[in-house]
């Protein structure tokens, strides 16, 4: 899966599962603010990642993610390690 496919899949579940306006999804946008995440939403996000990309996520991994680009990079790196 290439970077654009990863971004498209992530954006799709942000719009579908988190009801984010697609125009609000930008690489430099703050992940927590854009998705309006609370502690339960983080669990939903972990589940969405695991279902869409097939790898386990540790909650502490989110401490390093501040922007949507950080999130894209995290998923891409995890997929690269898994392959």
URJO-V823872 format. One record per residue. N is the residue number from 1. RES is the residue in one letter. PHI is phi in whole degrees, 0 to 359 (none if undefined). PSI is psi in radians with two decimals (* if undefined). BURIAL is b if it has 16 or more other ideal C-beta (glycine too) atoms within 10 Angstrom, else e. Layout:
# URJO-V823872
N:RES:PHI:PSI:BURIAL ; N:RES:PHI:PSI:BURIAL
This chain:
# URJO-V823872
1:X:none:2.23:e ; 2:X:271:3.03:e ; 3:X:302:-0.73:e ; 4:X:293:-0.65:e ; 5:X:294:-0.69:e ; 6:X:298:-0.85:b ; 7:X:300:-0.78:b ; 8:X:298:-0.75:e ; 9:X:293:-0.75:b ; 10:X:298:-0.83:b ; 11:X:300:-0.69:e ; 12:X:298:-0.78:e ; 13:X:282:-0.38:b ; 14:X:294:-0.75:b ; 15:X:292:-0.81:e ; 16:X:287:-0.94:e ; 17:X:277:-0.53:b ; 18:X:249:0.02:b ; 19:X:54:0.74:e ; 20:X:271:2.38:b ; 21:X:294:2.21:e ; 22:X:304:-0.53:e ; 23:X:291:-0.32:e ; 24:X:277:-0.18:e ; 25:X:272:1.87:b ; 26:X:223:2.55:e ; 27:X:307:-0.63:e ; 28:X:273:-0.07:e ; 29:X:290:2.60:b ; 30:X:290:2.19:e ; 31:X:298:-0.88:b ; 32:X:297:-0.76:e ; 33:X:290:-0.72:e ; 34:X:297:-0.75:b ; 35:X:271:-0.08:b ; 36:X:52:0.94:e ; 37:X:279:2.32:b ; 38:X:244:-3.06:e ; 39:X:298:-0.64:e ; 40:X:290:-0.60:e ; 41:X:295:-0.57:e ; 42:X:299:-0.66:e ; 43:X:296:-0.76:e ; 44:X:299:-0.68:e ; 45:X:293:-0.72:b ; 46:X:300:-0.81:b ; 47:X:298:-0.75:e ; 48:X:298:-0.73:b ; 49:X:296:-0.83:b ; 50:X:298:-0.70:e ; 51:X:289:-0.66:e ; 52:X:276:-0.50:e ; 53:X:237:-0.18:b ; 54:X:74:0.46:e ; 55:X:227:2.71:e ; 56:X:279:2.52:e ; 57:X:242:2.36:b ; 58:X:266:2.34:e ; 59:X:306:-0.59:e ; 60:X:293:-0.31:e ; 61:X:299:-0.49:e ; 62:X:289:-0.31:b ; 63:X:296:-0.43:e ; 64:X:268:-0.12:e ; 65:X:260:2.05:b ; 66:X:245:-0.65:e ; 67:X:248:2.91:b ; 68:X:296:-0.60:b ; 69:X:298:-0.71:e ; 70:X:303:-0.71:b ; 71:X:294:-0.82:b ; 72:X:304:-0.83:b ; 73:X:297:-0.70:b ; 74:X:301:-0.87:b ; 75:X:296:-0.77:b ; 76:X:299:-0.75:b ; 77:X:294:-0.74:e ; 78:X:296:-0.69:b ; 79:X:293:-0.63:b ; 80:X:294:-0.69:e ; 81:X:293:-0.68:e ; 82:X:289:-0.42:e ; 83:X:268:*:e
